Amino acid sequence: MRNDFDFAPLYRSSIGFDRVFNLLNAQQRLQTIDTWPPYDIVKMGENGYRIQMALAGFADADLEITQERNVLVVKGQKADEKDGEYLHRGIAGRAFERRFELADHVKVENAYLTNGLLSIELKREIPEAMKPRKIAIGSSAGTQAPLQIEGEKQAAA
């Protein structure tokens, strides 16, 4: 059973949350759930994250990692190997594309492949202009009269 949520009432009373609602709607529309390759998402600290993907048999040259705005895309395509005739093939080597939605200001720091495990290090870097800042409270003795903007002077006719 699938539940669809209608976010229309929230659009009327919120401003600037369009992207969040679009993400939620996109997740509802996903028809197939692809579970390959398996992956973990680990929170490494307040602003650090790591994605780990199990990619047995893949080499560095077989993988492509790109970040497009707020989406991290990991693609894998193995080169055809003609080592012989397989009697049983249990190690998956099929092509894949996995997408991860990233929050604003999340950047890829590093990516490395060790023993069949791809690790992608992510870090959230909030710009100084968006960080909370303390506002000093001044004394009322130093306040000036508000500035008045003068309009065009019109001659009486």
Short mmCIF file of the C-alpha atoms (twelve columns), coordinates in Angstrom:
data_MODEL
# 
_entry.id   MODEL 
# 
loop_
_atom_site.group_PDB 
_atom_site.id 
_atom_site.type_symbol 
_atom_site.label_atom_id 
_atom_site.label_alt_id 
_atom_site.label_comp_id 
_atom_site.label_asym_id 
_atom_site.label_seq_id 
_atom_site.Cartn_x 
_atom_site.Cartn_y 
_atom_site.Cartn_z 
_atom_site.pdbx_PDB_model_num 
ATOM 1   C CA . MET A 1   0.000  0.000   0.000   1 
ATOM 2   C CA . ARG A 2   1.371  3.365   -0.994  1 
ATOM 3   C CA . ASN A 3   0.511  6.636   0.713   1 
ATOM 4   C CA . ASP A 4   0.747  9.821   -1.312  1 
ATOM 5   C CA . PHE A 5   0.945  13.060  0.595   1 
ATOM 6   C CA . ASP A 6   -0.417 16.319  -0.764  1 
ATOM 7   C CA . PHE A 7   1.942  19.191  0.045   1 
ATOM 8   C CA . ALA A 8   -0.289 21.856  -1.565  1 
ATOM 9   C CA . PRO A 9   -1.502 23.316  1.774   1 
ATOM 10  C CA . LEU A 10  2.106  23.815  2.843   1 
ATOM 11  C CA . TYR A 11  2.886  25.819  -0.310  1 
ATOM 12  C CA . ARG A 12  0.346  28.448  0.774   1 
ATOM 13  C CA . SER A 13  2.030  29.200  4.086   1 
ATOM 14  C CA . SER A 14  5.722  28.675  3.397   1 
ATOM 15  C CA . ILE A 15  8.232  30.572  1.344   1 
ATOM 16  C CA . GLY A 16  11.530 29.212  0.071   1 
ATOM 17  C CA . PHE A 17  10.851 25.538  0.856   1 
ATOM 18  C CA . ASP A 18  10.031 24.574  -2.738  1 
ATOM 19  C CA . ARG A 19  13.176 22.470  -3.066  1 
ATOM 20  C CA . VAL A 20  12.340 20.454  0.047   1 
ATOM 21  C CA . PHE A 21  8.825  19.696  -1.190  1 
ATOM 22  C CA . ASN A 22  10.190 18.758  -4.623  1 
ATOM 23  C CA . LEU A 23  12.615 16.304  -2.988  1 
ATOM 24  C CA . LEU A 24  9.809  14.717  -1.000  1 
ATOM 25  C CA . ASN A 25  7.603  14.435  -4.097  1 
ATOM 26  C CA . ALA A 26  10.464 12.884  -6.092  1 
ATOM 27  C CA . GLN A 27  11.017 10.249  -3.417  1 
ATOM 28  C CA . GLN A 28  7.323  9.334   -3.526  1 
ATOM 29  C CA . ARG A 29  7.455  8.834   -7.305  1 
ATOM 30  C CA . LEU A 30  10.314 6.328   -7.252  1 
ATOM 31  C CA . GLN A 31  8.923  3.161   -8.770  1 
ATOM 32  C CA . THR A 32  11.827 0.751   -8.450  1 
ATOM 33  C CA . ILE A 33  14.155 0.415   -5.522  1 
ATOM 34  C CA . ASP A 34  17.598 -0.628  -6.683  1 
ATOM 35  C CA . THR A 35  19.628 -2.185  -3.899  1 
ATOM 36  C CA . TRP A 36  22.831 -2.694  -5.858  1 
ATOM 37  C CA . PRO A 37  25.539 -1.770  -5.120  1 
ATOM 38  C CA . PRO A 38  25.072 -1.852  -1.338  1 
ATOM 39  C CA . TYR A 39  26.177 1.267   0.517   1 
ATOM 40  C CA . ASP A 40  26.395 2.855   3.967   1 
ATOM 41  C CA . ILE A 41  26.117 6.504   4.944   1 
ATOM 42  C CA . VAL A 42  28.074 7.342   8.101   1 
ATOM 43  C CA . LYS A 43  28.024 10.614  10.039  1 
ATOM 44  C CA . MET A 44  31.633 11.338  10.999  1 
ATOM 45  C CA . GLY A 45  31.051 14.446  13.101  1 
ATOM 46  C CA . GLU A 46  28.913 17.541  13.176  1 
ATOM 47  C CA . ASN A 47  29.781 18.481  9.563   1 
ATOM 48  C CA . GLY A 48  31.414 15.336  8.193   1 
ATOM 49  C CA . TYR A 49  29.887 12.373  6.349   1 
ATOM 50  C CA . ARG A 50  31.158 9.284   4.532   1 
ATOM 51  C CA . ILE A 51  29.479 7.180   1.879   1 
ATOM 52  C CA . GLN A 52  30.880 3.657   1.590   1 
ATOM 53  C CA . MET A 53  29.954 1.459   -1.366  1 
ATOM 54  C CA . ALA A 54  30.838 -2.229  -1.771  1 
ATOM 55  C CA . LEU A 55  32.246 -2.546  -5.296  1 
ATOM 56  C CA . ALA A 56  34.085 -5.855  -5.484  1 
ATOM 57  C CA . GLY A 57  35.915 -6.288  -8.778  1 
ATOM 58  C CA . PHE A 58  35.789 -2.620  -9.815  1 
ATOM 59  C CA . ALA A 59  39.000 -0.635  -10.371 1 
ATOM 60  C CA . ASP A 60  39.554 3.117   -10.135 1 
ATOM 61  C CA . ALA A 61  39.329 3.408   -13.922 1 
ATOM 62  C CA . ASP A 62  35.895 1.736   -13.927 1 
ATOM 63  C CA . LEU A 63  34.333 4.399   -11.677 1 
ATOM 64  C CA . GLU A 64  33.227 7.980   -12.254 1 
ATOM 65  C CA . ILE A 65  32.172 10.335  -9.446  1 
ATOM 66  C CA . THR A 66  30.605 13.709  -10.254 1 
ATOM 67  C CA . GLN A 67  28.871 16.377  -8.220  1 
ATOM 68  C CA . GLU A 68  26.194 18.352  -10.061 1 
ATOM 69  C CA . ARG A 69  24.820 21.118  -7.872  1 
ATOM 70  C CA . ASN A 70  23.219 19.197  -4.965  1 
ATOM 71  C CA . VAL A 71  23.435 15.722  -6.478  1 
ATOM 72  C CA . LEU A 72  26.344 13.303  -6.150  1 
ATOM 73  C CA . VAL A 73  26.438 10.749  -8.968  1 
ATOM 74  C CA . VAL A 74  28.520 7.571   -8.778  1 
ATOM 75  C CA . LYS A 75  28.726 5.541   -12.006 1 
ATOM 76  C CA . GLY A 76  30.430 2.235   -12.592 1 
ATOM 77  C CA . GLN A 77  31.123 0.426   -15.856 1 
ATOM 78  C CA . LYS A 78  33.500 -2.530  -15.977 1 
ATOM 79  C CA . ALA A 79  35.482 -3.237  -19.088 1 
ATOM 80  C CA . ASP A 80  34.614 -6.536  -20.774 1 
ATOM 81  C CA . GLU A 81  36.970 -9.278  -19.668 1 
ATOM 82  C CA . LYS A 82  37.531 -12.407 -21.724 1 
ATOM 83  C CA . ASP A 83  39.361 -14.532 -19.137 1 
ATOM 84  C CA . GLY A 84  37.565 -17.677 -20.093 1 
ATOM 85  C CA . GLU A 85  34.188 -19.310 -19.867 1 
ATOM 86  C CA . TYR A 86  32.376 -18.748 -16.567 1 
ATOM 87  C CA . LEU A 87  30.710 -21.793 -15.065 1 
ATOM 88  C CA . HIS A 88  29.242 -19.645 -12.277 1 
ATOM 89  C CA . ARG A 89  29.266 -15.872 -11.981 1 
ATOM 90  C CA . GLY A 90  28.422 -14.732 -8.447  1 
ATOM 91  C CA . ILE A 91  30.351 -11.459 -8.293  1 
ATOM 92  C CA . ALA A 92  28.158 -8.769  -9.792  1 
ATOM 93  C CA . GLY A 93  29.951 -6.612  -12.301 1 
ATOM 94  C CA . ARG A 94  27.046 -4.916  -14.008 1 
ATOM 95  C CA . ALA A 95  27.001 -1.228  -14.789 1 
ATOM 96  C CA . PHE A 96  25.317 1.022   -12.247 1 
ATOM 97  C CA . GLU A 97  24.463 4.633   -11.500 1 
ATOM 98  C CA . ARG A 98  23.700 5.693   -7.938  1 
ATOM 99  C CA . ARG A 99  22.503 9.217   -7.077  1 
ATOM 100 C CA . PHE A 100 22.663 10.882  -3.674  1 
ATOM 101 C CA . GLU A 101 20.818 14.116  -2.893  1 
ATOM 102 C CA . LEU A 102 23.131 16.475  -1.002  1 
ATOM 103 C CA . ALA A 103 22.120 19.312  1.289   1 
ATOM 104 C CA . ASP A 104 23.202 22.845  0.494   1 
ATOM 105 C CA . HIS A 105 26.902 23.586  1.073   1 
ATOM 106 C CA . VAL A 106 27.953 19.892  1.165   1 
ATOM 107 C CA . LYS A 107 31.142 19.290  -0.823  1 
ATOM 108 C CA . VAL A 108 33.106 16.164  -1.714  1 
ATOM 109 C CA . GLU A 109 36.425 16.236  0.117   1 
ATOM 110 C CA . ASN A 110 38.008 12.958  -0.986  1 
ATOM 111 C CA . ALA A 111 37.248 9.618   -2.635  1 
ATOM 112 C CA . TYR A 112 39.290 6.430   -2.522  1 
ATOM 113 C CA . LEU A 113 38.890 2.739   -3.376  1 
ATOM 114 C CA . THR A 114 40.439 0.247   -0.947  1 
ATOM 115 C CA . ASN A 115 39.903 -3.528  -0.988  1 
ATOM 116 C CA . GLY A 116 36.680 -3.249  -3.011  1 
ATOM 117 C CA . LEU A 117 35.202 -0.544  -0.777  1 
ATOM 118 C CA . LEU A 118 34.676 2.919   -2.297  1 
ATOM 119 C CA . SER A 119 34.730 5.657   0.353   1 
ATOM 120 C CA . ILE A 120 33.563 9.183   -0.435  1 
ATOM 121 C CA . GLU A 121 34.278 11.811  2.233   1 
ATOM 122 C CA . LEU A 122 31.809 14.712  2.393   1 
ATOM 123 C CA . LYS A 123 31.924 17.910  4.412   1 
ATOM 124 C CA . ARG A 124 29.337 20.597  5.011   1 
ATOM 125 C CA . GLU A 125 30.966 24.031  4.810   1 
ATOM 126 C CA . ILE A 126 28.594 26.814  5.760   1 
ATOM 127 C CA . PRO A 127 29.741 30.205  4.387   1 
ATOM 128 C CA . GLU A 128 30.628 32.865  6.957   1 
ATOM 129 C CA . ALA A 129 27.742 35.044  5.805   1 
ATOM 130 C CA . MET A 130 25.260 32.295  6.746   1 
ATOM 131 C CA . LYS A 131 26.718 31.384  10.141  1 
ATOM 132 C CA . PRO A 132 25.005 32.756  13.240  1 
ATOM 133 C CA . ARG A 133 26.538 35.972  14.504  1 
ATOM 134 C CA . LYS A 134 26.130 37.903  17.704  1 
ATOM 135 C CA . ILE A 135 24.574 41.355  17.426  1 
ATOM 136 C CA . ALA A 136 25.867 43.984  19.817  1 
ATOM 137 C CA . ILE A 137 23.259 46.077  21.588  1 
ATOM 138 C CA . GLY A 138 24.107 49.775  21.484  1 
ATOM 139 C CA . SER A 139 23.119 52.527  23.891  1 
ATOM 140 C CA . SER A 140 20.194 54.821  23.131  1 
ATOM 141 C CA . ALA A 141 22.290 57.942  23.786  1 
ATOM 142 C CA . GLY A 142 24.104 57.570  20.488  1 
ATOM 143 C CA . THR A 143 21.028 57.092  18.328  1 
ATOM 144 C CA . GLN A 144 20.447 59.466  15.483  1 
ATOM 145 C CA . ALA A 145 17.187 60.739  14.113  1 
ATOM 146 C CA . PRO A 146 15.924 58.537  11.290  1 
ATOM 147 C CA . LEU A 147 16.913 59.673  7.836   1 
ATOM 148 C CA . GLN A 148 14.112 60.994  5.691   1 
ATOM 149 C CA . ILE A 149 14.070 60.444  1.972   1 
ATOM 150 C CA . GLU A 150 13.032 63.534  0.101   1 
ATOM 151 C CA . GLY A 151 10.697 63.170  -2.808  1 
ATOM 152 C CA . GLU A 152 10.681 65.288  -5.935  1 
ATOM 153 C CA . LYS A 153 9.631  68.826  -5.296  1 
ATOM 154 C CA . GLN A 154 6.695  69.798  -7.450  1 
ATOM 155 C CA . ALA A 155 5.875  73.374  -8.329  1 
ATOM 156 C CA . ALA A 156 2.353  74.488  -7.529  1 
ATOM 157 C CA . ALA A 157 0.384  75.196  -10.653 1 
# 
